[in-house]
Amino acid sequence: EGKPSPATFLCALARLRERVPDLAAEHCLVVEDSRAGIEAARRAGMRCLAVTNSYAAEALADADLVVRSLEEVGWERLEALF
């Protein structure tokens, strides 16, 4: 299934749980650049950081954090998401 299905993110979580068994979806961060991707992250129960590669910031407002470039994201901003 394609986005906004959360299947891809849930599959990734299942694979991560092979190494970190107690990893919770809400402790995962998805990096996306589309509205469908943000919706998929939400459906998976994960946090979402959106980069304005494909859409304007206003269109990506449902993400937890929207940036123009990953260069804007430091440890403090990531930590604040959780």
C-alpha positions as CSV (number, residue, x, y, z in Angstrom):
1,E,0.0,0.0,0.0
2,G,1.1,3.5,-0.7
3,K,0.9,6.5,1.5
4,P,-1.1,7.6,3.4
5,S,-1.2,4.0,4.5
6,P,1.1,3.6,7.6
7,A,2.2,0.1,6.4
8,T,5.7,1.1,5.4
9,F,6.4,2.9,8.7
10,L,4.9,0.0,10.7
11,C,7.1,-2.4,8.8
12,A,10.1,-0.3,9.6
13,L,9.1,-0.3,13.3
14,A,8.7,-4.1,13.3
15,R,12.3,-4.4,11.9
16,L,13.6,-1.9,14.5
17,R,12.0,-3.9,17.2
18,E,14.1,-6.9,16.3
19,R,17.0,-4.9,17.8
20,V,15.0,-2.8,20.3
21,P,12.1,-4.9,21.4
22,D,10.4,-2.3,23.6
23,L,10.6,0.5,21.0
24,A,7.2,2.4,20.8
25,A,5.9,4.1,17.7
26,E,5.6,7.4,19.6
27,H,9.4,7.3,20.1
28,C,10.0,7.2,16.3
29,L,10.5,10.2,14.0
30,V,9.5,10.1,10.4
31,V,11.1,12.7,8.0
32,E,8.7,13.5,5.2
33,D,8.1,16.1,2.5
34,S,4.5,15.4,1.6
35,R,1.0,15.6,3.1
36,A,0.4,11.9,2.5
37,G,3.6,11.0,4.2
38,I,2.7,13.1,7.3
39,E,-0.7,11.5,7.4
40,A,0.9,8.0,7.2
41,A,3.2,8.9,10.1
42,R,0.3,10.1,12.1
43,R,-1.6,6.9,11.4
44,A,1.4,4.9,12.5
45,G,1.5,6.8,15.8
46,M,4.9,8.4,15.0
47,R,6.2,11.9,15.3
48,C,6.9,13.7,12.0
49,L,9.4,16.3,10.8
50,A,8.5,17.8,7.4
51,V,10.9,19.4,5.0
52,T,9.5,21.9,2.4
53,N,11.0,20.2,-0.6
54,S,7.7,19.5,-2.4
55,Y,5.1,21.7,-0.6
56,A,4.9,25.0,1.2
57,A,5.2,25.0,4.9
58,E,1.5,25.8,5.3
59,A,0.6,22.6,3.4
60,L,2.8,20.6,5.8
61,A,1.5,22.2,9.0
62,D,0.2,18.8,10.4
63,A,3.8,17.8,11.1
64,D,5.3,18.2,14.5
65,L,8.0,20.4,13.0
66,V,8.4,21.9,9.6
67,V,11.7,23.1,8.2
68,R,13.2,24.3,4.9
69,S,16.3,22.2,5.3
70,L,17.5,19.5,7.6
71,E,20.4,21.9,8.4
72,E,17.9,23.7,10.5
73,V,17.5,20.7,12.8
74,G,19.8,20.4,15.7
75,W,19.7,18.1,18.7
76,E,17.7,20.5,20.8
77,R,15.0,20.8,18.2
78,L,14.8,17.0,17.9
79,E,14.7,16.5,21.6
80,A,11.9,19.0,21.9
81,L,9.7,16.8,19.7
82,F,9.7,14.1,22.4
